[in-house]
Amino acid sequence: MAVMIIHQAKEPQIKTKRTTINLVEKHAKFHGINEFYTSNLGKTYYSVSGYNQDGKPAYAIVSKNWENIQVIKHDDGISSNKAKNIALDGNKNKKVTNVGLSLLKNKPVWIVSMSSKDHHMSYSIINFYNGRVISKINNI
């Protein structure tokens, strides 16, 4: 019974991931997709990491309504791991709970969510291209 409830609870997320991947493969000619991200910064975006039609590692950022896809090369910016390290900035009291590639003013950003041992949430918005912290929200 518990397994069935968990499966039903995850079904919308599984369907969203499947739909995003299918669209990116078909319209952006991606293949070898190996990561899926979701983020919400006032607007929800889904993104994937894989290989573009030229066989280069790339990300595709997809709007929530699946009408817009923006493709950017991995080499044009920082990785999700680098974004996590920048957001943590040596603070061992925080744990990354989510990282997602999103768009802010049509520019790619990493949104890193973190929790502390006392269960406060923090967020960092990091410029994809240069790794600069655009904004931080601490201890929510």
N, C-alpha and C positions, 0 to 999 in steps of 0.2 A: 504494500500500500504506500509506504513512504517513498519508494523508488518511483512509483507512478506519479505522485504529487510533485516530486522534484523534476521529473521529466516534463510534466505539463507546465511547470513554472518556467522552465528554460526554453520551451518551444518558441515563444516570440523572438528571443535572442538568436536562436538557431536559424529561424526563418529569415531574420534580418541579415545575418551573416551570409547565408546562402544566396539571398537576393543580391546583396552587394557584390559578392564575388562573381556571380553570373554576369551582372552588368559590366563590371570592370573587365572581365575576360572578353566579353562580346564587343563592347564599345571602345575600350581603351587598349584592346589587344594584349592584355596582361596574361602571363602564365607563371607557373611555379609560385603561386601565392603561399606565403609562409607565416604571415602575421595578419591579424585583424584588430583594429582599434575602434573604439567608440569614444566620442567626446561631446561635451555640451558646454558651450560658452555663450549662452543666450540662444544659440542655434545648435542643433544636433548635426554632427558629421560622423560618417563612417569612413574608415580608411583601411587600406591594405598595403602590405609590402610584398613585392614580387619582382617580376622582370617585365620590362616594357617590350614593345614589338621589335626593338633593336637588340633585345637580349641583355639590356643593362639593368642593374638593380634600380628600382624606382618605387615610389609611393603613388597611390591614387587616393584622392580625397573626394568623397561622394556626399552630396547634400542629402538631408533626411528624406526628401521627396524623390530621390534618385534621378533628378533631372539634370544635375550638373556634376561633372567629373573633372577634377584638376589633377594633372600628372606632374610630378616633380622627381628628379633623379636623386638617388641616395647621396651621390657625390656633391650635390649642390648645397648640402647642409649637414647638420649634426644628426647622429643616430638617437634612437630612443634611450639607449643606455647612457649616452653622453648627457642627454636632457635630464635623466634621473639623477646623475651625479651632480649636475649643476644645481638642480632643485634641492637636493639634500645638503649640498655645500658643507660636507664634513659633519653634519649633525646626525649623530648616531641615535638620537632619541626619536627619530621619525622613521617611518616605514612607508615606502611607496605602495599605494593601493591601486593606482591606475595611471597609465600614461596613454595619451591619445593625440594623434595628429589632427589638427583642426585648422580653420581659417579665421583670421581676425583682420577685418578690412581687406579681404581677398588675398592676404598674405599667409603663408603656412606658419603655424606655431605648434609647439608641443605644449600640451596641458598636462601637468604632473600633479596628481592628487596624493597627499600623504596623510598619515595618521600618527599621532604621538601615543606614548604609553598611557597617557591620561585621556585618551580617546578624542582629543581635539583634532579637527581636520585643518589642513593647510593646502594651498594650491599655488603653483607657480606657472606662469605663462612665459614660455621661452621662445625667442625668435629662432625659427628653423635654420635660417641661413647663417647666422653668426653666433648663436648660443647666448646672446644677451638676454638677461631677465627683463621682461617687459613689465610684469606685475607680479606681486606676491600678496596672498591673502593668508593671514596666519590665525591660528587658534579659534576657529569657528566652533 
